[in-house]
Each structure stands twice: as structure tokens, then as C-alpha cells.
Amino acid sequence: MPVRSPYPDVEIPDVSLFDFLFDGFGDRAGAPALIDGSSGTTITFAELDGMVRRIAAALAERGIGAGDVVGLFAPNTPHYAAMFHGVLRANAIVTSVNSLYTPGELAHQLADSGAKLLVTISAFLDRATAAAAEVGLPADAVIVLDGAEGHPSLRDLLATTAEPPAQTVSGADTAVLPYSSGTTGRAKGVVLTHRNLVANLLQIEQMGNVTSETKIMAVLPFFHIYGMTVMMNQGLHCRSTVVTMPRFDLPEFLRIISEYKIDRVYIAPPVAVALAKHPIVDQYDLSCIDVIFSGAAPLDAELGQAVAKRLGCTVLQGYGMTELSPVSHCMPDNRPDLHLNSCGFAIPNVVSKLVDPETGQEVGVGERGELWVKGPNVMVGYLNNPEATAITLDADGYLHTGDVATVDADGVFTIVDRVKELIKYKGYQVPPAELEALLLTHDKIADAAVIGVRDGEGEEVPKAFVVRQESGADLTADDVMAYVAARIAPHKKVRVVEFIDQIPKSASGKILRKDLRAREPQAT
């Protein structure tokens, strides 16, 4: 039977995300909203509000308006938040792009989303201009935040004297198009509305003690829905101070936490490994940390407990997907007693059920079933992809997550397995089908299949099973890994290769991944 959240529903206003977040800052107007942890650059709430409005006005002058899409291809800085909300204030839509993407991957997202502008930084300019050229965007459609010859800059946008356009968007309008592989296949545009994002902020507000006194560490990328909602936008909603890092570097990460007295740190499991085991951690005063919250991939309970013990803080985790804006379940701040292997309770307004993926029948307490989720945070669908939408989102409004879970009598959910093919490497999505398609372009590879396997540290990594062409007897595992690495973002690289005589497939030609998982590891 469906399991409702044990928390009371929250009322969700029909407003734009801008109106929800920027509706007056009161005595927090002069307080720091965002701090660049590396440089110390600080933007107050009032300054951010002014920047957002000027960016919106400048974009409107450039013809950007309702329904237009702007790509945001940049690392975490305070200016990312200003640009993000400037686009929304211009009644337009943000498509957030993975900062590790190659020109080809970036071009695919720009073309698929129909982006009219691309915002980036000078360090990414080579990739940005190559992708822009591939999809026909001119140089003046590539905005370089920190400036580059031949391109508009953030300073140019902020120099406008125009007024921002009238707001025309409502809660039902699309706000962002992050890209996700869902349960399988190549990355797809996830249509999230203003209401989806507002709802998720109000839902997670009930689960944690995030206030105007909280200092949030934002090292996980804002382009990822976890960073976007749980760090950047939750910080604005709760009038907290968000301290940004452009990329993870352990000594710098620890220095920033210590120097800025960060009390709430959001991580993915690989960071937990460093916090639990690396000797350098003891060189920093981290007593300021109150809560470490892990998401994006399952956190091992023993590892989480080791972090909690070493740092003297509470460690929690939750569950979500891009398609859920992203949070659907989490451990609340006031329940550190919950077993850390669980992902806690369904958040307010969420109804869940567990369904046997073989029979389609609902299962009960203690039984394994695919997790289905319904609530106001569930996406509208996949952009221009009704087939994928129909597979993932049913007629009753339940999103089929592709993850297998159990629920106990108290309504505590635990993720125990995966139906979907997706690999999660350090919290990033790696769709096997994309790697398989790439491998098959190699002239010495006859067939290939990819699954996720655990490495020595318990991290899920992509493993390729490869059938050589008759002419490919000299093809090595290093050759295969180098071929993929040269053509794809670093987090998608194949890290293990096994050569086999035949890829197991069903009568319909579907790869039998369970058979590959059941194989004993073979030498390469």
C-alpha cells in the first residue's frame, strides 16, 4: 500500500522561484549571501538582488525572454547564483551543464535544449566556443563571466541601465532543464517547473535545522540538482550564508571549513572517505561542523559512522533524483538515531510505494520493491522525449525511480539495489548505453557491454566487457580505456576492461547485465 510521509503536508504557493526567494531580505539584506571560499569575494543578499535584476534587464535587451533557454557552463562561484537567478528573472529557463563536459557533450545539450545563449568562464572557453560553433551560436552569444576578448562579460551585463522586464512566469512554467540519464540511456533534459523547485525547498525545510545563522559548504556543483536546490537555493531560502568552492581539493576544503566556521557540510560519499581516513584532516579545527549530509549516491553506514566519530558531528543521508528536484527521502536533523544505511523518511507531501519489478504488484513492510514516488517535486517529464517520459512517469503521477528499496513499520526507507542500468561514479551519472555506443565506434571492437562494479574503495566504476574484431587481436585494455577517455567527460571513463567471446543477450537483443554481473572477475 502507498506510504505517506509521516510529516504534515506543506502549502506550496503558485509563484516563480525568484518571487519565492527574493521577496525581501529584511535584516539579512546586508548579510553575506554567498562567499567565494577561495578568494573571499562576498555578495550580500541586497547586492545579489541588485545583480540579478540587472542581469535580467541585460538579457532582455539581448532578446532573451519567456521560454528561451540559456546554458550555464561554469563552476561554483557567487556569480553562478547571480547568473542563474538573473536568467529566471528574465522569464527564461536555465539549462545547467556539467563543467566536466567535452565540446561534443556540451553541444548535444545546447542543441537538445535549444539554448540561445551560453554562459561560461574563460578557463572553459575553448570547450564552450567549440560547442557553440557546432550548434551555430555566434561569439556574442557566448557570455564569459570573467571576460574574454570578443565576448560579452558579466561586467557588461551589470552595466545596463535598463529596468528588468515584467515578470510573466508562474509556478507551472519551466524553470530549469538539468540533464539526467534517468533509469537508462543518454542524458535527457529534465523539465522542472518553478513549482517543483519551490515545493522541494519547502519540503526539505521541514527536515533540517537550517537558519539564517547556518553556514553552508557548497563544494558539490551547482549544475547538479543536489547543489542547485540543497545548497544554493536552500541557502537563499533560509537566508543562510553559502560558501562556495569551484572544485574539490581536500586541503582547501578543510581550510575553508575551519576559516569560515562552516557548520553544515553537504557531500557525496567519496568526500566521506577522505574525511574518515586522510591524516591531513587532523591538522584542521573542524569542531564547527554540526551536520554532514551525504547524498548523490548511497553512503555506507560504517563509513558514515567513522566520519561522525572522528569529527564529533552528526552524519545524515537522503535519497533523490534529478527528476525529483531532487529530494524525496531524507534523515531529519532530529533523528540521528536512524540507521545510517537508511535514507530516512519520505519528506512532506510525498507518497511512496514499493512495487515488485517482475510482477508489478505492490509489496509490504520489509519486502523489496522498486521505489515509486509521487509529489509536487516530481518532474513534468523529459524534454522532447515522450517515450522516456512514459517509461518513467505513470498515469497516476508516480515516478518509477529504478531503485529497489525496503520500508519498515515506522516508514523508514532503505535503498538496497538497483533495477536501472545507471552507474553512479562519485555521485555522477554514467549511462552504460552511452559508453557502449562509443565503444562500438572503435574499429577493433565488435561488441561491448558496460556495467558498474565496485573498486577497492567500494566506489562504483564503469567496467567494459569487450568482444574484439578478428583484426583486433592486439587491442589491449589500456587501448580501450584511452579511446574512451579521449572522447568523454572524466567521470564517465571506463576503468576496468574484460575481453570476452560474446556479450550475453536476450532473444530480443537486450544485454543481459545480470549475467555479466554474475561472472567471476577475469584477468584482462
C-alpha positions as CSV (number, residue, x, y, z in Angstrom):
1,M,0.0,0.0,0.0
2,P,1.2,3.6,-0.6
3,V,3.2,5.1,2.3
4,R,2.6,8.7,3.0
5,S,5.2,10.9,4.6
6,P,4.8,11.0,8.4
7,Y,5.2,14.8,8.2
8,P,2.3,17.1,7.6
9,D,1.9,18.5,4.1
10,V,3.2,22.0,3.4
11,E,1.3,24.6,1.4
12,I,3.0,25.4,-1.9
13,P,2.4,28.9,-3.3
14,D,1.9,29.4,-7.0
15,V,4.9,31.8,-7.5
16,S,8.0,31.9,-9.5
17,L,11.2,30.8,-7.8
18,F,12.5,34.4,-8.0
19,D,9.5,35.7,-6.1
20,F,9.8,32.9,-3.6
21,L,13.4,33.5,-2.8
22,F,13.8,37.3,-3.3
23,D,10.7,38.5,-1.6
24,G,12.6,40.9,0.8
25,F,15.6,40.1,2.9
26,G,14.7,42.2,6.0
27,D,17.6,42.5,8.5
28,R,19.6,40.0,6.4
29,A,19.9,42.4,3.4
30,G,23.4,43.4,4.4
31,A,24.5,39.9,5.5
32,P,26.7,37.7,3.2
33,A,24.5,35.5,1.0
34,L,27.5,34.0,-0.9
35,I,31.2,33.9,-0.2
36,D,33.8,32.6,-2.6
37,G,35.8,30.4,-0.2
38,S,39.0,30.7,-2.3
39,S,39.2,34.4,-2.8
40,G,36.9,35.8,0.0
41,T,34.7,37.7,-2.5
42,T,31.4,38.3,-0.8
43,I,28.0,39.2,-2.1
44,T,25.3,40.3,0.3
45,F,21.6,39.5,-0.1
46,A,20.9,43.0,-1.2
47,E,23.8,43.1,-3.7
48,L,22.7,39.7,-5.1
49,D,19.2,41.1,-5.6
50,G,20.5,44.1,-7.5
51,M,22.8,41.9,-9.6
52,V,20.0,39.5,-10.5
53,R,17.7,42.4,-11.6
54,R,20.4,44.0,-13.8
55,I,21.4,40.7,-15.4
56,A,17.7,40.1,-16.2
57,A,17.4,43.6,-17.8
58,A,20.6,43.0,-19.8
59,L,19.4,39.6,-21.0
60,A,16.0,41.1,-22.0
61,E,17.9,43.8,-24.0
62,R,19.6,40.9,-25.9
63,G,16.2,39.4,-26.7
64,I,16.0,36.7,-24.1
65,G,12.5,36.2,-22.7
66,A,9.8,33.7,-21.8
67,G,10.6,30.2,-23.0
68,D,14.1,30.9,-24.1
69,V,16.9,28.7,-22.8
70,V,20.3,29.8,-21.5
71,G,23.1,27.3,-20.9
72,L,25.1,27.8,-17.7
73,F,28.6,26.1,-18.0
74,A,30.6,27.3,-15.1
75,P,32.0,26.1,-11.7
76,N,30.6,27.2,-8.3
77,T,31.2,30.9,-7.5
78,P,28.8,33.5,-6.1
79,H,28.4,34.8,-9.6
80,Y,26.9,31.4,-10.7
81,A,24.0,32.1,-8.4
82,A,23.6,35.7,-9.7
83,M,23.6,34.5,-13.3
84,F,21.2,31.6,-12.6
85,H,18.6,33.8,-11.0
86,G,19.1,36.5,-13.5
87,V,18.1,34.1,-16.2
88,L,15.0,33.1,-14.3
89,R,14.1,36.8,-13.5
90,A,14.3,37.4,-17.3
91,N,11.4,34.9,-17.6
92,A,13.8,32.4,-19.2
93,I,15.0,28.9,-18.5
94,V,18.4,27.7,-17.3
95,T,19.9,24.5,-18.6
96,S,22.8,23.7,-16.2
97,V,25.7,22.0,-17.8
98,N,28.2,19.6,-16.2
99,S,31.5,21.6,-16.0
100,L,33.5,18.4,-17.0
101,Y,31.7,18.0,-20.3
102,T,33.6,17.8,-23.6
103,P,32.7,20.0,-26.5
104,G,30.6,17.2,-28.0
105,E,28.7,16.5,-24.9
106,L,28.1,20.3,-24.4
107,A,27.0,20.7,-28.0
108,H,24.4,17.9,-27.6
109,Q,22.9,19.6,-24.5
110,L,22.8,23.0,-26.2
111,A,21.2,21.6,-29.3
112,D,18.7,19.4,-27.5
113,S,17.6,22.2,-25.1
114,G,17.5,24.8,-27.9
115,A,19.8,27.2,-25.9
116,K,20.1,30.7,-27.3
117,L,23.0,31.8,-25.1
118,L,25.8,30.1,-23.3
119,V,27.3,31.5,-20.1
120,T,30.8,30.3,-19.1
121,I,34.2,31.3,-17.8
122,S,37.5,31.9,-19.6
123,A,39.0,28.7,-18.3
124,F,36.2,26.8,-20.1
125,L,36.2,29.0,-23.2
126,D,37.9,26.5,-25.6
127,R,35.3,23.9,-25.0
128,A,32.4,26.5,-24.9
129,T,33.3,28.1,-28.2
130,A,33.8,24.7,-29.9
131,A,30.4,23.6,-28.8
132,A,28.8,26.9,-29.7
133,A,30.2,26.7,-33.2
134,E,28.9,23.2,-33.6
135,V,25.4,24.3,-32.9
136,G,25.6,27.6,-34.7
137,L,25.8,30.1,-31.8
138,P,27.8,33.2,-32.7
139,A,30.6,34.6,-30.5
140,D,28.4,37.3,-28.9
141,A,26.0,34.5,-27.7
142,V,28.8,33.2,-25.5
143,I,29.0,35.3,-22.3
144,V,32.3,34.9,-20.4
145,L,31.7,35.8,-16.8
146,D,35.3,36.9,-16.1
147,G,35.8,38.4,-19.5
148,A,37.4,37.3,-22.8
149,E,38.1,39.3,-26.0
150,G,35.3,39.1,-28.4
151,H,32.6,38.0,-25.9
152,P,30.3,39.9,-23.6
153,S,31.2,39.6,-19.8
154,L,29.3,39.8,-16.6
155,R,30.6,43.3,-16.2
156,D,28.9,44.2,-19.5
157,L,25.6,42.8,-18.3
158,L,25.8,44.6,-14.9
159,A,26.5,47.9,-16.7
160,T,23.0,48.1,-18.1
161,T,20.7,51.0,-17.0
162,A,17.6,49.3,-18.3
163,E,14.8,48.0,-16.0
164,P,14.2,44.3,-15.7
165,P,11.2,43.0,-17.7
166,A,7.8,42.5,-16.2
167,Q,7.6,39.0,-14.7
168,T,5.3,36.7,-16.7
169,V,6.1,33.3,-15.4
170,S,4.1,31.3,-12.9
171,G,4.7,28.2,-10.9
172,A,3.6,25.9,-13.8
173,D,6.3,27.3,-16.1
174,T,9.6,25.6,-16.7
175,A,12.5,27.0,-14.6
176,V,15.4,24.6,-15.2
177,L,16.5,21.9,-17.6
178,P,19.2,19.9,-15.9
179,Y,20.2,16.8,-17.8
180,S,19.9,13.2,-16.4
181,S,20.0,9.7,-17.8
182,G,17.0,8.7,-15.7
183,T,17.0,5.0,-15.4
184,T,18.8,4.3,-18.7
185,G,20.1,5.8,-21.9
186,R,21.8,9.1,-22.9
187,A,21.3,12.2,-20.8
188,K,17.8,13.8,-21.3
189,G,16.5,17.3,-20.4
190,V,14.5,17.0,-17.1
191,V,11.7,19.6,-17.2
192,L,11.4,21.1,-13.7
193,T,9.0,23.9,-13.1
194,H,9.2,26.8,-10.7
195,R,6.6,25.0,-8.6
196,N,8.8,21.8,-8.5
197,L,11.7,23.8,-7.1
198,V,9.7,25.9,-4.7
199,A,8.0,22.7,-3.4
200,N,11.2,20.9,-2.8
201,L,12.6,23.8,-0.8
202,L,9.5,23.9,1.4
203,Q,9.6,20.1,1.8
204,I,13.2,19.9,2.9
205,E,12.8,22.9,5.2
206,Q,10.7,20.7,7.5
207,M,13.5,18.1,7.8
208,G,16.5,20.1,8.8
209,N,17.5,22.9,11.1
210,V,18.9,25.4,8.5
211,T,18.5,29.0,9.6
212,S,20.0,32.5,9.0
213,E,22.8,31.5,11.4
214,T,23.8,28.5,9.3
215,K,26.9,28.5,7.1
216,I,26.6,26.0,4.3
217,M,29.6,24.5,2.5
218,A,29.0,24.3,-1.3
219,V,31.7,22.3,-3.0
220,L,29.3,19.9,-4.8
221,P,28.5,21.6,-8.1
222,F,25.5,24.0,-8.6
223,F,25.0,22.5,-12.1
224,H,23.9,19.3,-10.3
225,I,20.4,19.4,-8.9
226,Y,21.7,18.5,-5.4
227,G,23.9,21.5,-5.3
228,M,21.4,23.7,-7.1
229,T,18.5,23.0,-4.7
230,V,20.0,21.8,-1.4
231,M,23.0,24.2,-1.3
232,M,22.5,27.3,-3.5
233,N,18.7,27.8,-3.3
234,Q,18.2,26.4,0.2
235,G,20.8,28.9,1.4
236,L,18.9,31.7,-0.2
237,H,15.6,30.5,1.1
238,C,16.8,30.1,4.7
239,R,18.9,33.3,4.5
240,S,21.9,31.3,5.3
241,T,25.5,32.1,4.1
242,V,26.7,29.8,1.4
243,V,30.5,29.4,1.0
244,T,31.5,28.2,-2.5
245,M,34.4,26.2,-3.9
246,P,34.9,25.8,-7.7
247,R,36.3,22.2,-7.4
248,F,37.1,19.8,-4.6
249,D,40.6,20.0,-3.2
250,L,40.9,18.4,0.3
251,P,43.4,20.8,2.0
252,E,41.4,23.8,0.6
253,F,38.1,22.2,1.6
254,L,39.3,21.8,5.1
255,R,40.9,25.3,5.3
256,I,37.6,26.9,4.2
257,I,35.5,24.9,6.7
258,S,37.9,25.9,9.5
259,E,38.4,29.5,8.5
260,Y,34.7,30.3,7.8
261,K,33.4,28.2,10.7
262,I,31.1,26.1,8.4
263,D,28.6,24.2,10.4
264,R,26.6,22.4,7.7
265,V,28.5,20.4,5.0
266,Y,26.9,18.7,2.1
267,I,29.0,15.9,0.5
268,A,28.9,12.9,-1.7
269,P,30.3,9.6,-0.4
270,P,33.9,10.0,-1.9
271,V,34.4,13.0,0.3
272,A,33.4,10.9,3.3
273,V,36.2,8.5,2.5
274,A,38.7,11.4,2.8
275,L,37.2,12.7,6.0
276,A,37.3,9.3,7.6
277,K,40.7,8.2,6.6
278,H,43.1,11.0,5.4
279,P,45.7,12.1,8.0
280,I,45.6,15.7,6.9
281,V,42.1,16.1,8.4
282,D,43.7,16.2,11.9
283,Q,45.6,19.4,11.0
284,Y,42.4,21.5,10.9
285,D,40.0,22.6,13.6
286,L,36.7,21.2,12.3
287,S,34.8,21.5,15.6
288,C,32.5,24.0,14.0
289,I,30.8,21.2,11.9
290,D,27.4,20.3,13.3
291,V,25.9,18.3,10.4
292,I,27.4,16.4,7.5
293,F,24.7,15.4,5.0
294,S,25.6,12.9,2.3
295,G,23.7,12.5,-1.0
296,A,24.0,11.7,-4.7
297,A,24.9,8.0,-4.0
298,P,24.5,5.6,-1.1
299,L,26.7,6.2,1.9
300,D,28.0,3.1,3.7
301,A,26.9,3.2,7.3
302,E,30.3,2.2,8.7
303,L,32.0,4.9,6.7
304,G,29.5,7.5,7.9
305,Q,29.8,6.5,11.5
306,A,33.6,6.7,11.2
307,V,33.2,10.3,10.0
308,A,30.8,11.2,12.8
309,K,33.2,9.7,15.4
310,R,36.3,11.4,14.0
311,L,34.7,14.9,13.6
312,G,32.3,14.7,16.5
313,C,29.3,15.7,14.4
314,T,26.0,14.2,13.1
315,V,26.1,12.4,9.8
316,L,22.9,12.0,7.8
317,Q,21.9,11.0,4.3
318,G,19.0,11.2,2.0
319,Y,17.7,10.0,-1.4
320,G,16.7,11.8,-4.5
321,M,17.0,12.1,-8.3
322,T,17.2,15.0,-10.7
323,E,13.7,14.0,-11.7
324,L,12.6,14.7,-8.0
325,S,14.0,18.2,-7.8
326,P,15.9,16.3,-6.2
327,V,15.0,15.2,-2.6
328,S,12.2,12.7,-1.9
329,H,13.5,11.0,1.3
330,C,16.0,12.0,4.0
331,M,17.0,11.6,7.6
332,P,15.9,14.6,9.6
333,D,18.3,16.5,11.8
334,N,16.5,15.4,14.9
335,R,16.7,11.7,14.2
336,P,20.4,10.8,14.2
337,D,19.3,7.5,15.8
338,L,18.1,6.2,12.5
339,H,20.4,3.5,11.0
340,L,22.7,5.3,8.6
341,N,22.2,2.7,5.9
342,S,18.7,4.0,5.5
343,C,17.7,7.2,3.6
344,G,15.1,8.2,6.3
345,F,11.5,9.2,5.8
346,A,9.6,10.4,2.8
347,I,9.5,14.2,3.0
348,P,6.2,16.2,3.4
349,N,3.7,15.9,0.5
350,V,5.4,12.7,-0.8
351,V,3.6,9.4,-1.3
352,S,5.8,6.3,-1.9
353,K,5.1,2.7,-2.8
354,L,7.3,-0.3,-3.4
355,V,6.5,-2.4,-6.5
356,D,7.8,-5.8,-7.5
357,P,9.5,-5.1,-10.8
358,E,8.7,-8.6,-12.1
359,T,5.1,-8.9,-11.2
360,G,4.0,-5.2,-11.0
361,Q,2.4,-6.0,-7.6
362,E,2.9,-3.7,-4.6
363,V,4.9,-5.2,-1.7
364,G,4.6,-4.6,2.0
365,V,6.8,-3.8,5.0
366,G,10.2,-5.5,4.9
367,E,9.8,-6.6,1.3
368,R,12.0,-5.5,-1.6
369,G,10.4,-3.5,-4.4
370,E,11.1,-0.7,-6.9
371,L,10.6,2.7,-5.2
372,W,7.8,4.8,-6.8
373,V,7.4,8.4,-5.7
374,K,4.6,10.9,-6.2
375,G,4.6,14.5,-5.0
376,P,4.8,18.2,-6.1
377,N,8.5,17.9,-6.6
378,V,8.2,15.2,-9.4
379,M,9.3,16.5,-12.8
380,V,6.9,17.3,-15.7
381,G,8.7,14.9,-17.9
382,Y,11.7,14.6,-20.2
383,L,12.2,17.4,-22.8
384,N,11.1,16.3,-26.3
385,N,11.1,12.6,-25.2
386,P,7.6,11.3,-24.6
387,E,8.7,7.7,-24.8
388,A,11.2,8.1,-22.0
389,T,8.7,10.1,-20.0
390,A,6.1,7.3,-20.3
391,I,8.5,4.7,-19.1
392,T,9.5,6.7,-16.0
393,L,6.3,8.6,-15.1
394,D,3.0,6.7,-15.0
395,A,-0.6,7.9,-15.4
396,D,-1.1,8.1,-11.7
397,G,1.8,10.5,-11.2
398,Y,4.2,8.1,-9.7
399,L,7.8,8.4,-10.8
400,H,9.5,5.0,-11.2
401,T,12.9,5.5,-9.7
402,G,14.6,2.3,-10.9
403,D,16.0,1.9,-7.3
404,V,15.0,-1.1,-5.1
405,A,14.1,-0.3,-1.5
406,T,12.5,-1.6,1.6
407,V,10.4,0.2,4.2
408,D,10.0,-0.7,7.8
409,A,6.9,-0.3,10.0
410,D,8.0,3.2,11.0
411,G,8.1,4.4,7.4
412,V,11.9,4.4,7.2
413,F,13.2,3.6,3.7
414,T,16.4,1.9,2.7
415,I,17.8,1.6,-0.8
416,V,19.0,-2.0,-1.3
417,D,19.6,-2.5,-5.0
418,R,19.1,-1.1,-8.5
419,V,16.7,-2.0,-11.3
420,K,18.0,0.7,-13.5
421,E,21.2,0.3,-15.5
422,L,22.7,3.7,-14.5
423,I,26.1,3.7,-12.9
424,K,26.8,6.2,-10.1
425,Y,30.5,7.2,-10.1
426,K,31.3,9.6,-7.2
427,G,27.7,10.8,-7.4
428,Y,27.8,11.5,-11.2
429,Q,25.6,9.6,-13.6
430,V,27.3,7.3,-16.1
431,P,24.8,5.7,-18.6
432,P,26.1,2.4,-19.8
433,A,24.3,2.8,-23.2
434,E,26.3,5.9,-23.9
435,L,29.7,4.2,-23.3
436,E,28.6,1.1,-25.3
437,A,27.7,3.3,-28.3
438,L,31.1,5.0,-28.0
439,L,33.0,1.7,-27.7
440,L,31.3,0.3,-30.8
441,T,32.8,3.2,-32.9
442,H,36.3,1.6,-32.3
443,D,37.3,-0.3,-35.5
444,K,38.8,-3.2,-33.4
445,I,35.7,-3.7,-31.2
446,A,32.9,-6.0,-32.5
447,D,30.6,-5.7,-29.5
448,A,30.6,-4.3,-26.0
449,A,28.6,-4.0,-22.8
450,V,29.2,-1.9,-19.7
451,I,28.1,-2.4,-16.1
452,G,29.0,-0.9,-12.7
453,V,31.4,-2.8,-10.4
454,R,33.0,-1.9,-7.1
455,D,36.6,-1.0,-6.8
456,G,38.9,-1.5,-3.9
457,E,37.4,1.5,-2.0
458,G,33.8,0.4,-2.6
459,E,33.2,3.0,-5.3
460,E,31.1,2.0,-8.3
461,V,33.1,2.3,-11.5
462,P,32.3,1.5,-15.2
463,K,33.6,-1.9,-16.4
464,A,33.5,-2.7,-20.1
465,F,33.1,-6.2,-21.5
466,V,34.6,-6.1,-25.0
467,V,34.5,-8.5,-27.9
468,R,37.4,-7.9,-30.2
469,Q,37.1,-7.8,-34.0
470,E,39.1,-10.5,-35.8
471,S,41.5,-7.8,-36.8
472,G,41.8,-6.6,-33.2
473,A,43.9,-9.3,-31.5
474,D,46.4,-6.7,-30.4
475,L,43.8,-4.5,-28.7
476,T,44.6,-4.1,-25.0
477,A,42.6,-2.9,-22.0
478,D,44.7,0.3,-21.9
479,D,43.9,0.9,-25.5
480,V,40.2,0.7,-24.8
481,M,40.3,2.9,-21.7
482,A,42.4,5.5,-23.6
483,Y,40.0,5.5,-26.5
484,V,37.0,6.3,-24.2
485,A,38.9,8.8,-22.1
486,A,39.8,10.9,-25.1
487,R,36.2,11.3,-26.1
488,I,34.2,11.7,-22.9
489,A,34.0,13.6,-19.6
490,P,36.4,12.2,-17.0
491,H,33.7,10.8,-14.7
492,K,32.4,8.6,-17.5
493,K,35.8,6.9,-18.2
494,V,35.9,3.1,-18.4
495,R,38.1,2.0,-15.5
496,V,38.1,-1.8,-15.9
497,V,38.1,-3.8,-19.1
498,E,37.5,-7.6,-19.6
499,F,37.7,-9.2,-23.0
500,I,35.1,-11.9,-23.7
501,D,34.0,-14.0,-26.7
502,Q,30.3,-13.0,-26.7
503,I,28.1,-10.5,-25.0
504,P,25.1,-12.3,-23.4
505,K,21.8,-11.1,-24.8
506,S,18.2,-12.0,-24.7
507,A,16.2,-13.1,-27.8
508,S,15.2,-9.5,-28.4
509,G,18.8,-8.4,-28.3
510,K,18.8,-6.8,-24.9
511,I,22.1,-7.1,-23.0
512,L,21.8,-9.5,-20.0
513,R,23.6,-7.4,-17.5
514,K,22.8,-9.8,-14.7
515,D,24.7,-12.5,-16.4
516,L,27.7,-10.2,-16.7
517,R,27.5,-9.3,-13.0
518,A,27.4,-13.0,-12.1
519,R,30.7,-13.7,-13.9
520,E,33.8,-14.3,-11.8
521,P,36.4,-11.4,-12.4
522,Q,38.7,-12.3,-15.2
523,A,42.2,-11.1,-15.9
524,T,42.5,-8.5,-18.7
